[in-house]
Amino acid sequence: MKLIAWWIACCFRPFSISEDAELQTAFDFASQVKGNSKLPSRNTNKKRIEEEASEIQARMKACLADKC
């Protein structure tokens, strides 16, 4: 796909990003979705990442409290 090569070049991404398993999973999912899909906004992505980080932190704290 020329669009991917363009994105890599214009956004100064490393060539190795095309081998990223998570990115490939996202492309596989996107290719199966019917209808219009839009990328989440910056704020939505930030919120989701912060929520995931909080959940991981809580699990780590619980694990440490249990083991230590």
Secondary structure as GFF3:
##gff-version 3
##sequence-region A 1 68
A	DSSP	alpha_helix	2	10	.	.	.	ID=ss1
A	DSSP	three_ten_helix	15	19	.	.	.	ID=ss2
A	DSSP	alpha_helix	21	32	.	.	.	ID=ss3
A	DSSP	alpha_helix	42	67	.	.	.	ID=ss4
###
